[in-house]
Amino acid sequence: MSCVDYFLSEEQQMIVDVARQITDEKIIPQRAELDESETFPTEILNDIAQADLFGLYIPEEYGGFGGGSFDMVLALEQFARGCVGIATTFAASALGAYPIIISGSDEIKQKYIPDIAAGRKWAAFALTEANAGSDASGIQTTAVLDDGDEWVLNGTKQWITNGGEAQIYTIIAITDRKKGPRGASMFVVEDGDPGFSYGKKEKKLGIRASATRELVFQDCRIPKNRMLGRQGTGFFTVMRTLDLSRPGIASLGVGLGQAALDEAVVHAKHRVQFGKPVISFQAVQHILADMAIQVEASRAMVYATARYIDSGARNISKESSMCKVMATDMAMKVAVDAVQVLGGHGYMREYPVEKMMRDAKILQIYEGTNQIQRNVIGQALNKEYSRN
Ligand code: COS
């Protein structure tokens, strides 16, 4: 539990309270079982929908709550305190919806966003392929306009979160290979579209309650009006989407870090060795102190970044990447430290910290590896200082 007052508004405090209640009553009691059996958390997503949290970041005219980045990070932090796998399924629906919100016409927004806002349908975002992940502009999937009426998609997307479970997919595909990043466009593909099927379902180290699957497009035909924005703007939509979503991943790191710290402190107070609770030993206290410092510093940075984004700031790539790196590197370190403080118990599946350690690792990898984030930060610094 943070002891810093972040001066949340009444509405923001309500979001935290509702998300916390779902986490304590639904997520924490089921997380071990869902992880063990690699089961998609349909019931919990329905509980989140009933609590009206799917629409947090969605404008009111499309059925949402009209909130912003800060509202999202508050909810995501709570869910991640319970389970990063379940929190990831929720975050991935927002990731899939952002391209529609950023670049979709009013007509396409009206068609898809109200269902996503209500949690009636889930979304997913598809960029990664066998040869394109960090290299976002290296995608091979193509979209060709057939008879001027329909787009025909061919290719395979890999490691797609919510793949096979979502009903709405935002896909980036090449529409003109000669034009580099300006030759890619974004489309909406629906579950059940002809020529669209699901491939390999992945078995993962962590976040096992989330679904990760291949999407296969074999002469997949979709209506012409499913393109998002103008032809050739897909890469920019993807970059802007990731700018908005990365603080969410950072908040998953904060939630996980807090949970790991809570487990470690409680255990250290109860575990007796050499006739004393181990928390009375300075060696253990120093580990806990460093964990607490890093969790709070990351939280402060994520909240500040989300508020900065909500202020209408336009160039947010550097700040978004900075908080993603800070909070997810923190989560990995703090989770490993928690396992160390719990010692033999920490290594056993009976205790939640081994799962936290497995789950933390993906935070440093997905939505742009932390090496890519450092590239983004470095390039932004280079640009900023060349102006002075
Ligand atoms: N917003 C708007 N435009 C952006 C942008 C952003 N955040 N980032 C880059 N662009 C623009 C650039 O300005 C450039 O346009 P101009 O040619 O007009 O200058 C264009 O996009 C190409 O940019 P750049 O040359 O930097 O592209 P690169 O191919 O070098 O890729 C990185 C840049 C590495 C940052 C990008 O590929 C990336 O983010 N990769 C990680 C993707 C990722 O997160 N993958 C994980 C799976 S998705 S969950």
Boltz pocket constraint, residues with backbone or C-beta under 6 A from the ligand:
constraints:
  - pocket:
      binder: B
      contacts: [[A, 125], [A, 127], [A, 128], [A, 133], [A, 134], [A, 135], [A, 136], [A, 137], [A, 181], [A, 235], [A, 236], [A, 239], [A, 240], [A, 242], [A, 243], [A, 317], [A, 365], [A, 366], [A, 367], [A, 368], [A, 369], [A, 372], [A, 375], [A, 376]]
      max_distance: 6.0
